[in-house]
Amino acid sequence: MRSGATGGLRWVHVRHEEVAAFAAGAEAQLTGRVTMCAGSAGPGHLHLINGLYDVQRSRAPVFALASTIPRAEVGGSYFQETDPDILFADCSVYNATCSTHEQVPRIFEMAFQHAVSRQGVAVVSMAGDVAEQDTGLRALVAHRFPVEAPAVAPSDQDVDAVAELIDRHQKITLFCGAGVRNAHAEVVALAERIKAPVGYTLRGKECIEADNPYAVGLTGLIGFGGCPTALDDADLLLLVGTDFPYQQFIPAGKTIVQIDSRPEHLGRRAQLDYGIAGDAALTLRALIERVTEKSEDSHLQAALKLHEQARRKLDIYVRHSGGQSPVGRIPARHWSRSAPPDWQPGCRSTPPGRKPKDSPKPPPNSSGTATPTRSSTSSSRTSATSVSYPASKPTSYLPRQVASFEQHL
């Protein structure tokens, strides 16, 4: 459920509570607005957990309403009884239970505040008998304060120290996460100034890949392009707005600088030479003003070349290029010559308009010639005869040659 055009709630029906949680998280990430989902007692709110864990890790504002058993039955091993306080403790920034109807307005208000300001999941548990009671409240008085989290500005001393490190190193690679969602222009400007390739995480891809001439792809379990090599060949890695979890993909023996608005995330994935607690956009603007512009771009060009080669191989499967055709659009020359001209790829049954290749021949008549089965229809003006053959197994018309993915990767 989400906010409608008139400011009220719009209910979106789904078939399963897990789908509701994932859908609420997707809506919140796409719009930036808090979204709600709900689950009934027992299995209903248990099904929310998988989606809520994903939302919590993605830092999206979602309000989850978990219905519980009647208050009088709590503690008696009642049908579908659970303990929501324990269940949702690890996948939420706020987790509370409404025991009386008087609590509802204030707890709901605090839940929304936590979800929006801390960008996470807020869970409110409430028994059905409490939900049936009237709070007497028809509207909440709006507070006068911003809901956006404040931007943390780094100290001049920290920025000067990192700028000095950047000036001392020639091969620098930027590796960005979702924390640069509001710093696209700053990332591109710094990369241009210090001639640095820009790699990114999966969540950072949507924030930094587009309109970025210095983008060289991802690393990690689904990495590709020039990013892995750009990280390995660099003298200095600048991690910006990322909590990339796979330590094995961050090369050792490098000078590593990390910028993150959450100080508790500094250094928990790699050994840092310097860490700055600060907003990505504010910190990068300060660095752009301080670092010396570089002219040597061999490190950047090598990474861009590798990335272009990787993209060209992957593009085979989305557009016509080279000798291989995209998946799902295999040229007619690769298909069985016995298929008729109007036959479309992907069908595994007999093409329309022709009999199967393995159809048995009709039995011969006394003269030795095949005799088809005939059926006739007559009218006052015309007569028509149709010929039918015995049914046979469907024939598969598949491409004769389809090159494997491996030869292009």
N, C-alpha and C positions, 0 to 999 in steps of 0.2 A: 504494500500500500504506500502511496506517495502523495505529495501535495498536488492538488489539482489547480487548474487555471484560476479558480475563484478563491484560492487560499484554503479550501477545505481538504478533506481526505478523499483520495480516489482509491477504491478497492480494486485490486487486480487478483483475479482468482487463479490459483494454481492447483495442481493435482497432488502435490506432496510438499511437506514442510521444508525438506532440504532444498527443494527448488525455490521456495519462498525466500530462504535465507540467501542463497546465491543470487537470486534476482534482485533482492534488496541491495546487496553489496554492489552488483553491477550498476544499478541505477544511481546509487550514491557516488560511485567513482566517475560515472559519466557526467553527472549533473553537478556534483559538489554539494548537493543538498542532503539533509538527513532523510532517511527512508526507513519505513517500519516493516516488520514481519511478525507473525504471530503463530503460536503452536498450542494445541490443546494439552490437557494433562497427560502425563506419562509419555507414551511413545510420540505424541505430537510434538512436545518441545524437545525431546531427545533427538528427533530428526533434524532440528535446527542446528545442532552443534557443528556438524561438518562445515556447513556454509558460514557459520559465525566465526569459526577458526580462520577460514580464508579471509573473511572481512577484517578481522582483527589484525592479521598479518599485513593486509593491504592498507590498513589505516584509513578505512572508510567510515563515515558517520552513519550508523544503523541503530535503530531502537528496536529491540526484540521483546515482545510481550509473551510471557510464558504462563499459561493457565495451569493451576494446580488443583488438587483434590479439595473437597470441602474442609474448612478449618477444624470442624469437630472430629474428623477422621484422621488428622495428622498424628503420627506416632503409633498407629494401630495396624501397621502393615496392610493398609487399605489397598484395594484394587488400583493399580497403576500409580502407586505412591512413589515419589522420588524426592530428592533433596536438591532443589535448584541452586541453592547457595553454593554447594560443592560443585555441581555439574558445570556451571558457567563461570566459575572463579577464574579459570585460566584463559578464557577467550573473551574477556570484557574489560572495559575501563571503569564500569560502574555496574554493580550487581546488588539489587535490593528487593525486599519482599514487602508488599502492602498487606499488612495484617488487618487493618480496619479501613473503612471508606474515608475516614478523615485524613489518612496519610496520602491518599491518591494524588491530589493536586500537586503537593509539594514534591513527592517522589518523582512523579512524571516530569515535572519541570527540571529537577536536578538531573534526571536521566538524559533529557534532551541537551542540557548544557554540557554534560560530560561528553556525549557523543559528538557534538559539534566542535567544542573547544579542544578536545584531546584526540579527535579524529579516530574513533574506535567504536566498539560495540557497547551499548548500554542495555542491560537486561533488567526487566521488572517482572517479578513473579506475583501472581495474584490469584486467589481462589475464586471459583465461580460464584460462591455465595456473596463474596465481597463485591464482585463486579455487578451484581444485581442491585446493590444499594445505591441510593441517590446521595451524591456528595453535596447537593445544594448549590454547587458552583456552575455557572453558565459560561463564564469567560475568565481568562487569566489576564491580569494587568501586565502590560509589556514592560520589561526592564529597559533601562537606558545604558547599555554598555555594548561594545563590539563583541561579536562572537568569534572573529578571526584570531588565531594565535598571534601574539606579538612577534615581530621579527627581531632576532638576536644579532646585534652588530658586533663584529670582532674588535678586539683592541688594536690600536695602531702598532703596538709592540709585536703582537703576533703576526700581523700582516707584513711588517718589515722583515721579520725573520723568515717567513715563507718566500717572500720576494727575493731575498738574498740566496736562498737555496735554489730557486728556479734559475737565477742568473748564473749560478755556478755549474749548472748541468746543461748539456747540449741536447740530449735525446729525452724528451719529456712526452709522456702519454697521459691524457685525461681519461678517467674512467668514471662515468656518471650513472646515478640511479634516479629513482623517482623524485628525489629531493631537489632536482633541478627543474621541476615543472614550471617554475616561474622565473627561470634564469637562462632560458634558451639563448637570448641575445648575448648575454654575458659570457656563456660558454664558447660560443662561436667567435666572439671578439678576442677572448684570451687565446684560443687555439690559433687564430690568425696571427696574433702578435708573437707568440713563442713557437710557431710552426709545429704544433702538436696534433697528432691524430687523436680522435675522440672515440673511445669505445663506450659501451653502455650495457647495463643489465637488461633483463627482459622487461621489467617494469619501467626502466628508464627509456626504453626504445620509443615509446609513444611520445615522450617529452622532448627528445633531443635528436632523433634521426632525421626528421623532415627538415628540408631547407637548411641542411648542414653540409657544406662541401668538405668538411673534415671528418665526417662519420666513417668509421671503419668496421662496424658490426659489433657482434656480441662475443663474449666468452662464457665458459661454463658448460653445462651438460648439453645445451643446444646452441653452443657458440658456432660462429662461422665468420668467414671474411678475414680481414687483416687484423682484427683485434687481438687474438692470441699472440701473434708475432709482434705486434706493436707493444704489448705488455712485456714480452720476453726481451726485446731489444732495447727497451728504455733504460735510461740511467735513473730517472725519477718518475715515480707514479704519483699522480695527483687524483686522489679518490674524492669525488664531490657528491654529497647527498646520497650515498649508497651504504647499505648494510648487507652487501653481497655475502652470502653465507658460505660459499665454497672456497675454503682457504687453499685447496690444492691448485686452484686456477690463478692464484695471485703469486707470481714468481718471487722467490726468496733472493736475498742479496741485493735488493734495490733500495734506493732512498725513497721512502714512502711518506707522503703528506696526506692527511685526511681533513676534509671540511664537512662538518655536520652540525645541524641546529640542535641536536640532542647530545649533550656531552657524554652521556653514559654509553654511547655507541662508538666513541673514539677508541681505536686500538683493540677492539674486541675480535677483529677478524685477521689482523696483521700487525706485526711489530712496527710502530710508527717512529719516524725521525722527528715528526712534528705534527701536532693535531690542533685544529682551530675549531672552537665552538662558535658557530655563527651561521646566519642565513646564507644560503648559497649565492643569491644575487648580490647581496651587500658585500660579501667577502670577495667575490670575483671582480666586482667593480673596483674595489680598493686595490686588488692585485694588478689589474690592468693599468692603473695609474702609476704603479711603482716598478713593474718589471721592465727590463730593457728589451726592446724588440730584437728578435733574432732574424738572421738572414739565411743561415744554413737550414735547408729543408729536406735533406736526403732521408732522414728518418720518417718524415711525414709522407714523402712521395713513395717510399717503399711500401708503407702500410696501405696507402691508397691503391697502389698497383695490385697488391694481393687481394684487396677487397673487391676491386673491379673484376678480377679474374674469377673470384668465387661467385660474384653476382651473375656473371655471364653464364656460368654453368647452371646456376639455379634458374635463370631466366628461360632456359630451354623448356622448362615445364610449365611456363605460363604464357609464352609467346613463341612464334616460329623463329628459330635462329639456329644456324648451323645445320648439321645433317639429321638431327633428332627433332622430333615433333613433340608438342606438349601432351601431357597426359590428358586423355579424354578427347583429343582432336588428332587422331592418328590418320595420316593421309590415306587416300583410297588405294594407293599402290601397295600398301602393306596388308590389305585385306584380301580375303579369298576371291580369286577371279570368278568363282562360281556364284558369288552373291550378285543379285541384280543391282542396277545403278542406283535405285532409290533406297537401298538397304542402309540402315544407320548402325554405326558401331555401338557395342554395348548390349545388344540383344543376343541372348543365347538360345533362342528358339528358331524354328524354321522361318526364313524370310517370307514375307507375303508375296504371292504371285507366282510361286514355283513349288514344285513338289520336292520333298526331301531327297537327298542323294541316295540314301540307303533304302528308299521305299521299294518293297518287292513289286515285281512286275505282275500285272493282272494275269490270271490263269488263262491259258490258250483255249480256244474253242476247237471244235472238231476239225476245222480246216487248218489249225496250226497257228492262227493269228490271235493276238491278245484281244480279250473281250472286256472292255470296261463295264462297270456297273452303271446302268442308265436309270434315270428317273425322269418322267415326262409330266408336264402339266399342259392342259389344253384349255382353250377358251373358244368362243365363237369365231374369233378372227385369227388368232395366232397360236402356235404351239412352240414350246421350248424344251430342249433336252440338255441336261447337265451331266457331267461325268465326274465321278468321285472315286478316289483310290483308297485302299485300306489305310488305316491310321498307322503311323510309325513313330519311332522315338525322335524327339527334336534333334536337329543337327546344330552343332555349335559353330558359329562363324567368328573366329578369333583371329587377331593379327598373326601373320606368319613370323614376323620378326619385330620384336619390341626390345630395344636395348635396355639393359639393366641400369638401375640408378647408379650402381657402384662405378661404372666406367666414366661417369660425369662428375663424380664428387672427389 
